Amino acid sequence: MYRFSAYKEQYKSNLLLALPVVITQLGQILVQFADNLMVGHYGGDDPTPLAAVSFGGSVFFILFIAGIGVTLGLTPLIGELFSQGDRKRSSEYLHNAVIFYTLLGIVVAALQYLAIPLMPYLRQPAEVVEMALPYYRMLVYSMPFIMLFFAFKQFLEGVGNTHVEMVIVLICNLVNIGFNYLFIFGNAGAPELGAQGAGLATLISRMLMPVMVIGYFLRRPRYRLYLRGFSLRNYSWSTVRTLLRMGVPISLQMFLESSAFVGTSIMMGWFDTTSISANQITMTLGNCAFMIVMSIGAATTIRVSHCYGARDTEQLTRAAKASYHLVLAWNALAALVFLTGRHWIPHLFTTNAAVIETAGSLLALAALYQLSDGIQNVSVGILRGLQDVKTISPIAFVSYWLLNLPIGYLLGFTLGMGPEGLYVGFTFGLSMAGLLYILRIRHTVRRMRSGMLAAV
């Protein structure tokens, strides 16, 4: 039977870690919200600028999330070492992560740039593609900088410090919004760049992020110790292999999951620009809910990795259950907001009546998969903390590529449900992912307990 007193301390510990990440994600949401709001108002009744940002951002996101996913493998490794007090090995991981993730960012940016000639063949309206390309290029140029920042960010999360990333991201988000004001509309003598201006503002803010986090490390003796002896000669392929062993399955899982959303966004363009813009509004609001879920999932990974390093299964189980409680409460609230606000929220983004009507329908359907989305995300966070990442990508493949996308296509196009049919597919994919991840967690924890009993 559930008792609040049994989980009170777990809620407190999880929220203390999650709250700065939540504020960080809220800051990122604010930028995304501001980008879409400002670009939407720039276009007025014309949905093309908002559709262009949606399309360019969706194509960029495919490899962006794969690259970011690789960096997330650093957190559970550092978390285990931190609980064991191994600073030397932690430093080795940080040095190699800085070098490897930056190089990986350059490679990903090159691949993203090579994808530009393919974008006109994704069956989007020609005017949308033409406006999306300059915006997309700005995002591509930012990739190495964001990867370098994430090397330090994931290290800090591993040692339980989520406050620094919060401050840096919030400052850079304000910078982003300020440059949006200048470059989208051409204010204060700046050139009027429209959608491209939003991309340029993002590039500038992302260049600032690694500068700030490196400055923090150099100014704090506690963290400067981890950079002592940093040199390219310290690059170790064996250490990089460990980073890849943890990071690649996480990256693949995130790629497969995000591809369901990106694929849906691209298929929206097979209808019309109205559907693209309505989907962009709904996805922006959906990301508001999801980023909070991500924050709880990140805190869960930290808590579980520390318990895993200490081999404390009792605390591990309580911390995991507490995260489920928190995320279910949040997603229930998000679903309620989507349902009650679906008729007026789209008015914040556009004056186009058709876009407003379609976005309202999509928001109602987005409410349906909120609980499943929360459960699957926290479950992945638990598995990362347990360093059990081999199965998460096969589960994601089954859930999103064999269920989500095909069912969405069947309902949306074959059965004629339109954009709403594509959204129903999310409910099937996310629910299956949540179920399979929970079954895997139960198996892993049982095996961990059996191993500890055998050792005794």
C-alpha positions as a printed NumPy array, in Angstrom:
array([[  0.   ,   0.   ,   0.   ],
       [  1.234,   3.478,  -0.902],
       [  2.303,   5.689,   2.006],
       [  3.523,   9.236,   1.389],
       [  5.845,   9.087,   4.416],
       [  7.669,   6.105,   2.9  ],
       [  8.625,   8.151,  -0.167],
       [  8.88 ,  11.651,   1.263],
       [ 12.681,  11.674,   1.431],
       [ 12.946,  10.107,  -2.027],
       [ 10.707,  12.803,  -3.515],
       [ 12.887,  15.439,  -1.87 ],
       [ 16.158,  13.931,  -3.115],
       [ 14.848,  13.421,  -6.641],
       [ 13.377,  16.905,  -6.851],
       [ 16.549,  18.551,  -5.534],
       [ 18.401,  17.024,  -8.477],
       [ 15.568,  17.451, -10.942],
       [ 14.556,  21.039, -10.159],
       [ 17.644,  22.714, -11.696],
       [ 17.29 ,  20.442, -14.732],
       [ 13.596,  21.351, -14.891],
       [ 14.469,  25.049, -14.85 ],
       [ 17.124,  24.386, -17.505],
       [ 14.614,  22.603, -19.7  ],
       [ 12.015,  25.28 , -19.075],
       [ 14.57 ,  27.798, -20.294],
       [ 15.085,  25.76 , -23.443],
       [ 11.332,  25.49 , -23.87 ],
       [ 11.096,  29.259, -23.491],
       [ 13.523,  29.688, -26.383],
       [ 11.678,  27.18 , -28.552],
       [  8.408,  28.843, -27.591],
       [  9.855,  32.28 , -28.34 ],
       [ 11.328,  31.1  , -31.669],
       [  7.989,  29.76 , -32.84 ],
       [  6.016,  32.649, -31.395],
       [  8.264,  35.292, -32.973],
       [  8.571,  33.509, -36.311],
       [  4.82 ,  32.857, -36.307],
       [  4.076,  36.54 , -35.723],
       [  6.656,  37.46 , -38.352],
       [  4.644,  35.419, -40.852],
       [  1.232,  36.661, -39.679],
       [ -1.469,  34.903, -41.727],
       [  1.228,  33.279, -43.866],
       [  2.102,  29.88 , -42.278],
       [  5.249,  29.446, -44.407],
       [  7.875,  30.881, -41.972],
       [  6.598,  28.763, -39.082],
       [  6.413,  25.712, -41.355],
       [ 10.001,  26.385, -42.519],
       [ 11.317,  26.474, -38.931],
       [  9.383,  23.277, -38.22 ],
       [ 10.793,  21.451, -41.236],
       [ 14.388,  22.667, -40.83 ],
       [ 14.352,  21.895, -37.112],
       [ 12.904,  18.422, -37.687],
       [ 15.569,  17.422, -40.212],
       [ 18.335,  18.827, -37.986],
       [ 16.948,  17.006, -34.952],
       [ 17.424,  13.545, -36.496],
       [ 21.23 ,  13.501, -36.155],
       [ 21.311,  16.1  , -33.382],
       [ 19.543,  13.787, -30.949],
       [ 21.738,  10.871, -32.006],
       [ 24.869,  12.886, -31.191],
       [ 23.481,  14.131, -27.87 ],
       [ 22.474,  10.58 , -26.998],
       [ 26.088,   9.43 , -27.162],
       [ 27.085,  12.025, -24.558],
       [ 24.447,  10.77 , -22.091],
       [ 26.459,   7.599, -21.577],
       [ 28.989,   9.625, -19.578],
       [ 26.587,  10.398, -16.711],
       [ 26.032,   6.867, -15.286],
       [ 29.748,   6.079, -15.624],
       [ 30.715,   9.197, -13.662],
       [ 27.86 ,   8.612, -11.206],
       [ 29.162,   5.162, -10.261],
       [ 32.762,   6.404,  -9.911],
       [ 31.641,   9.432,  -7.895],
       [ 29.854,   7.236,  -5.347],
       [ 33.058,   5.186,  -5.069],
       [ 35.346,   8.235,  -4.76 ],
       [ 37.438,   7.449,  -7.86 ],
       [ 38.542,  10.924,  -9.042],
       [ 41.409,   9.676, -11.233],
       [ 39.229,   7.521, -13.453],
       [ 36.589,  10.269, -13.553],
       [ 39.22 ,  12.695, -14.907],
       [ 40.204,  10.223, -17.62 ],
       [ 36.609,   9.943, -18.727],
       [ 36.193,  13.732, -18.812],
       [ 39.386,  14.309, -20.839],
       [ 38.421,  11.707, -23.415],
       [ 34.819,  12.885, -23.539],
       [ 35.862,  16.475, -24.301],
       [ 38.052,  15.362, -27.206],
       [ 35.813,  12.639, -28.584],
       [ 32.462,  14.429, -28.3  ],
       [ 33.841,  17.559, -29.992],
       [ 35.211,  15.497, -32.879],
       [ 31.912,  13.66 , -33.078],
       [ 30.119,  17.006, -33.253],
       [ 32.207,  17.982, -36.277],
       [ 31.425,  14.659, -37.98 ],
       [ 27.695,  14.993, -37.263],
       [ 27.692,  18.565, -38.592],
       [ 29.382,  17.372, -41.795],
       [ 26.739,  14.659, -42.249],
       [ 23.962,  17.156, -41.596],
       [ 25.432,  19.515, -44.179],
       [ 25.654,  16.705, -46.736],
       [ 21.924,  16.086, -46.217],
       [ 21.008,  19.526, -47.621],
       [ 20.653,  18.334, -51.264],
       [ 18.197,  15.659, -50.075],
       [ 15.796,  18.045, -48.336],
       [ 13.856,  19.067, -51.499],
       [ 13.008,  15.386, -52.015],
       [ 11.129,  15.01 , -48.714],
       [  7.865,  16.041, -50.403],
       [  7.513,  19.363, -48.6  ],
       [  6.103,  22.507, -50.255],
       [  8.839,  24.185, -52.318],
       [  8.485,  27.543, -50.579],
       [  8.88 ,  25.851, -47.173],
       [ 12.1  ,  24.089, -48.224],
       [ 13.549,  27.286, -49.694],
       [ 12.977,  29.218, -46.473],
       [ 14.088,  26.317, -44.241],
       [ 17.563,  25.864, -45.767],
       [ 19.238,  29.051, -44.379],
       [ 17.745,  28.334, -40.935],
       [ 18.941,  24.724, -41.097],
       [ 22.524,  25.739, -41.982],
       [ 22.769,  27.925, -38.877],
       [ 21.73 ,  24.971, -36.713],
       [ 24.29 ,  22.705, -38.396],
       [ 27.13 ,  25.12 , -37.622],
       [ 26.179,  24.981, -33.913],
       [ 26.629,  21.204, -33.577],
       [ 30.322,  21.022, -32.464],
       [ 29.738,  23.711, -29.829],
       [ 26.73 ,  21.974, -28.294],
       [ 28.59 ,  18.636, -28.184],
       [ 31.529,  20.23 , -26.349],
       [ 29.117,  21.758, -23.844],
       [ 27.423,  18.409, -23.257],
       [ 30.752,  16.759, -22.374],
       [ 31.004,  19.039, -19.33 ],
       [ 27.247,  19.061, -18.67 ],
       [ 26.95 ,  15.268, -18.439],
       [ 30.047,  15.085, -16.231],
       [ 28.513,  17.595, -13.828],
       [ 25.267,  15.635, -13.742],
       [ 27.246,  12.5  , -12.926],
       [ 28.68 ,  14.12 ,  -9.785],
       [ 25.229,  15.408,  -8.843],
       [ 25.72 ,  19.05 ,  -9.863],
       [ 22.742,  20.168, -11.935],
       [ 22.823,  23.852, -10.933],
       [ 25.625,  25.043, -13.215],
       [ 23.989,  23.873, -16.427],
       [ 20.808,  25.623, -15.287],
       [ 22.517,  29.006, -14.958],
       [ 24.457,  28.693, -18.214],
       [ 21.495,  27.544, -20.282],
       [ 19.215,  30.25 , -18.884],
       [ 21.743,  32.982, -19.671],
       [ 22.311,  31.662, -23.185],
       [ 18.569,  31.329, -23.738],
       [ 18.114,  35.005, -22.921],
       [ 20.9  ,  35.764, -25.4  ],
       [ 19.039,  33.68 , -27.98 ],
       [ 15.787,  35.555, -27.47 ],
       [ 17.581,  38.91 , -27.653],
       [ 19.214,  38.068, -30.972],
       [ 15.881,  36.683, -32.222],
       [ 14.413,  40.143, -31.673],
       [ 17.243,  41.67 , -33.666],
       [ 17.632,  39.271, -36.573],
       [ 14.102,  37.96 , -37.208],
       [ 12.495,  41.404, -37.502],
       [ 15.561,  43.527, -38.329],
       [ 15.383,  45.678, -35.212],
       [ 18.065,  48.142, -33.997],
       [ 19.69 ,  48.317, -37.425],
       [ 20.22 ,  44.547, -37.736],
       [ 19.348,  42.842, -41.044],
       [ 15.819,  41.423, -41.294],
       [ 16.468,  37.69 , -41.787],
       [ 13.147,  36.121, -40.821],
       [ 13.444,  32.388, -40.139],
       [ 17.203,  32.485, -40.803],
       [ 17.519,  35.075, -38.036],
       [ 16.147,  32.554, -35.534],
       [ 18.842,  30.099, -36.623],
       [ 21.598,  32.708, -36.326],
       [ 20.461,  33.573, -32.79 ],
       [ 20.608,  29.877, -31.851],
       [ 24.134,  29.571, -33.268],
       [ 25.416,  32.555, -31.272],
       [ 23.903,  31.298, -28.016],
       [ 25.29 ,  27.778, -28.515],
       [ 28.783,  29.126, -29.16 ],
       [ 28.598,  30.883, -25.799],
       [ 27.606,  27.769, -23.821],
       [ 30.936,  25.842, -23.891],
       [ 32.851,  29.064, -23.213],
       [ 30.875,  29.586, -20.008],
       [ 31.084,  26.004, -18.724],
       [ 34.859,  25.778, -19.358],
       [ 35.27 ,  29.081, -17.548],
       [ 33.371,  27.623, -14.576],
       [ 35.643,  24.572, -14.432],
       [ 38.773,  26.709, -14.565],
       [ 37.56 ,  29.06 , -11.798],
       [ 36.465,  26.35 ,  -9.336],
       [ 39.373,  24.466,  -7.664],
       [ 37.09 ,  21.484,  -7.012],
       [ 36.501,  21.015, -10.739],
       [ 39.8  ,  22.381, -12.013],
       [ 41.402,  19.256, -10.519],
       [ 39.546,  17.139, -13.078],
       [ 41.172,  19.102, -15.921],
       [ 44.706,  18.795, -14.537],
       [ 47.064,  17.268, -17.106],
       [ 44.566,  17.642, -19.941],
       [ 46.258,  16.91 , -23.271],
       [ 45.404,  15.407, -26.628],
       [ 48.014,  12.758, -25.778],
       [ 45.641,  11.482, -23.066],
       [ 43.245,  10.251, -25.725],
       [ 42.624,   6.582, -24.988],
       [ 40.753,   4.351, -27.387],
       [ 39.901,   1.913, -24.591],
       [ 38.224,   4.731, -22.617],
       [ 36.39 ,   5.916, -25.724],
       [ 35.178,   2.36 , -26.309],
       [ 33.612,   2.405, -22.841],
       [ 31.942,   5.742, -23.618],
       [ 30.623,   4.245, -26.844],
       [ 29.487,   1.049, -25.114],
       [ 27.252,   3.154, -22.907],
       [ 26.484,   5.984, -25.319],
       [ 25.658,   4.245, -28.598],
       [ 22.665,   2.221, -27.301],
       [ 21.323,   5.37 , -25.619],
       [ 21.872,   7.33 , -28.819],
       [ 20.141,   4.69 , -30.92 ],
       [ 17.179,   4.541, -28.533],
       [ 16.82 ,   8.334, -28.619],
       [ 17.159,   8.349, -32.407],
       [ 14.471,   5.695, -32.831],
       [ 12.121,   7.459, -30.417],
       [ 12.666,  10.912, -31.885],
       [ 12.372,   9.541, -35.434],
       [  8.73 ,   8.764, -34.687],
       [  8.136,  12.45 , -33.959],
       [ 10.364,  13.671, -36.793],
       [  8.812,  11.184, -39.214],
       [  5.378,  12.385, -38.216],
       [  6.435,  16.006, -38.763],
       [  7.706,  15.162, -42.253],
       [  4.51 ,  13.248, -43.092],
       [  2.522,  16.314, -42.022],
       [  4.09 ,  18.059, -45.   ],
       [  2.444,  15.482, -47.259],
       [ -0.882,  17.082, -46.354],
       [ -0.294,  20.864, -46.541],
       [  1.394,  23.838, -44.837],
       [ -1.566,  24.164, -42.479],
       [ -0.859,  20.687, -41.08 ],
       [  2.862,  21.462, -40.737],
       [  2.185,  24.629, -38.755],
       [ -0.472,  22.985, -36.56 ],
       [  1.903,  20.124, -35.83 ],
       [  4.678,  22.567, -34.946],
       [  2.431,  24.307, -32.407],
       [  1.4  ,  20.98 , -30.864],
       [  4.959,  19.659, -30.799],
       [  6.16 ,  22.841, -29.131],
       [  3.607,  22.396, -26.356],
       [  4.281,  18.669, -26.203],
       [  7.958,  19.43 , -25.694],
       [  6.997,  21.654, -22.761],
       [  5.606,  18.575, -21.02 ],
       [  8.339,  16.254, -22.267],
       [ 11.23 ,  18.424, -21.113],
       [  9.971,  18.236, -17.533],
       [  9.736,  14.47 , -17.946],
       [ 13.289,  14.456, -19.295],
       [ 14.434,  16.358, -16.221],
       [ 12.895,  13.798, -13.884],
       [ 14.44 ,  11.047, -16.016],
       [ 17.879,  12.697, -15.792],
       [ 17.571,  13.003, -12.007],
       [ 16.527,   9.356, -11.879],
       [ 19.662,   8.317, -13.774],
       [ 21.835,  10.221, -11.291],
       [ 20.076,   8.786,  -8.219],
       [ 20.063,   5.235,  -9.579],
       [ 23.703,   5.4  , -10.699],
       [ 24.782,   6.494,  -7.213],
       [ 22.729,   3.691,  -5.611],
       [ 24.103,   1.26 ,  -8.163],
       [ 27.68 ,   2.28 ,  -7.341],
       [ 26.953,   1.708,  -3.649],
       [ 25.057,  -1.53 ,  -4.497],
       [ 22.105,  -0.311,  -2.417],
       [ 19.104,  -2.021,  -4.034],
       [ 16.608,  -0.851,  -1.418],
       [ 17.334,   2.841,  -1.969],
       [ 17.54 ,   2.247,  -5.702],
       [ 14.038,   0.758,  -5.795],
       [ 12.537,   3.55 ,  -3.697],
       [ 14.213,   6.259,  -5.797],
       [ 12.888,   4.667,  -8.996],
       [  9.326,   4.363,  -7.676],
       [  9.393,   7.947,  -6.444],
       [ 10.294,   9.109,  -9.959],
       [  7.343,   7.219, -11.399],
       [  5.027,   8.931,  -8.909],
       [  6.384,  12.374,  -9.799],
       [  6.218,  11.911, -13.545],
       [  2.694,  10.49 , -13.504],
       [  1.477,  13.471, -11.489],
       [  3.129,  15.892, -13.927],
       [  1.853,  14.214, -17.091],
       [ -1.688,  14.013, -15.717],
       [ -1.53 ,  17.791, -15.236],
       [ -0.101,  18.276, -18.742],
       [ -2.904,  16.187, -20.27 ],
       [ -5.484,  18.301, -18.436],
       [ -3.917,  21.53 , -19.728],
       [ -3.865,  20.244, -23.313],
       [ -7.528,  19.232, -23.155],
       [ -8.84 ,  22.392, -21.513],
       [ -6.607,  24.804, -23.448],
       [ -6.817,  23.295, -26.919],
       [ -9.238,  25.954, -28.179],
       [ -7.296,  29.055, -27.096],
       [ -3.596,  28.089, -26.889],
       [ -3.071,  27.96 , -30.696],
       [ -4.197,  31.619, -30.892],
       [ -0.906,  32.546, -29.19 ],
       [  1.044,  31.363, -32.255],
       [ -0.976,  32.332, -35.299],
       [ -4.068,  34.086, -36.6  ],
       [ -4.681,  31.47 , -39.316],
       [ -8.087,  29.905, -38.561],
       [ -7.34 ,  26.574, -40.256],
       [ -4.091,  26.147, -38.348],
       [ -5.843,  26.966, -35.055],
       [ -8.583,  24.39 , -35.666],
       [ -6.169,  21.594, -36.618],
       [ -3.821,  22.352, -33.714],
       [ -6.756,  22.097, -31.303],
       [ -7.574,  18.597, -32.54 ],
       [ -3.934,  17.502, -32.293],
       [ -3.614,  18.837, -28.74 ],
       [ -6.57 ,  16.69 , -27.643],
       [ -4.849,  13.6  , -29.051],
       [ -1.489,  14.601, -27.541],
       [ -3.176,  14.477, -24.134],
       [ -3.872,  10.763, -24.663],
       [ -0.226,   9.671, -24.69 ],
       [  1.097,  11.852, -21.87 ],
       [  1.094,   9.164, -19.147],
       [  2.743,   6.58 , -21.432],
       [  5.386,   9.111, -22.432],
       [  6.26 ,   9.808, -18.791],
       [  6.509,   6.13 , -17.85 ],
       [  8.752,   5.177, -20.764],
       [ 11.112,   8.109, -20.234],
       [ 11.665,   7.482, -16.515],
       [ 12.097,   3.77 , -17.249],
       [ 14.907,   4.579, -19.682],
       [ 16.471,   6.807, -17.011],
       [ 16.452,   3.887, -14.561],
       [ 18.045,   1.525, -17.089],
       [ 20.767,   4.091, -17.843],
       [ 21.54 ,   4.404, -14.146],
       [ 21.809,   0.608, -13.943],
       [ 24.143,   0.685, -16.999],
       [ 21.738,  -1.771, -18.629],
       [ 21.417,  -0.166, -22.048],
       [ 21.729,  -3.083, -24.472],
       [ 17.989,  -3.724, -24.718],
       [ 16.679,  -0.161, -24.883],
       [ 17.302,   0.286, -28.616],
       [ 15.618,  -3.013, -29.679],
       [ 12.603,  -2.058, -27.551],
       [ 12.559,   1.39 , -29.177],
       [ 12.753,  -0.196, -32.647],
       [  9.719,  -2.401, -31.984],
       [  7.722,   0.378, -30.314],
       [  8.368,   3.239, -32.707],
       [  9.294,   1.778, -36.085],
       [  7.144,  -1.376, -36.046],
       [  4.153,   0.131, -34.209],
       [  4.086,   3.934, -33.959],
       [  4.961,   5.011, -37.5  ],
       [  3.141,   2.227, -39.419],
       [ -0.04 ,   2.607, -37.365],
       [  0.102,   6.385, -37.739],
       [  0.53 ,   6.084, -41.522],
       [ -2.283,   3.519, -41.753],
       [ -4.702,   5.715, -39.831],
       [ -3.602,   9.032, -41.319],
       [ -3.389,   8.145, -44.991],
       [ -4.865,   4.711, -45.745],
       [ -7.943,   5.12 , -43.512],
       [ -8.212,   8.854, -44.163],
       [ -8.01 ,  10.226, -40.6  ],
       [ -5.528,  12.897, -41.712],
       [ -3.112,  14.589, -39.258],
       [ -5.096,  13.239, -36.303],
       [ -4.396,   9.654, -37.408],
       [ -0.655,  10.246, -37.263],
       [ -0.995,  11.328, -33.625],
       [ -2.964,   8.233, -32.605],
       [  0.126,   6.207, -33.574],
       [  2.052,   7.845, -30.716],
       [ -0.251,   6.266, -28.129],
       [  0.488,   2.757, -29.393],
       [  4.261,   3.25 , -29.632],
       [  4.804,   4.997, -26.304],
       [  2.574,   2.568, -24.394],
       [  4.412,  -0.471, -25.743],
       [  7.786,   1.116, -24.945],
       [  6.747,   1.827, -21.356],
       [  5.538,  -1.75 , -20.814],
       [  8.669,  -3.395, -22.234],
       [ 11.059,  -1.093, -20.355],
       [  9.343,  -1.864, -17.033],
       [  9.636,  -5.607, -17.669],
       [ 13.354,  -5.156, -18.375],
       [ 13.888,  -3.136, -15.175],
       [ 12.254,  -5.832, -13.06 ],
       [ 14.495,  -8.469, -14.648],
       [ 17.674,  -6.4  , -14.108],
       [ 16.919,  -5.559, -10.463],
       [ 16.119,  -9.215,  -9.686],
       [ 19.406, -10.254, -11.28 ],
       [ 21.278,  -7.579,  -9.309],
       [ 19.794,  -8.808,  -6.03 ],
       [ 20.574, -12.418,  -6.856],
       [ 24.174, -11.503,  -7.62 ],
       [ 24.542,  -9.705,  -4.289],
       [ 23.089, -12.668,  -2.378],
       [ 25.419, -15.057,  -4.19 ],
       [ 28.4  , -12.849,  -3.274],
       [ 27.419, -13.098,   0.405]])
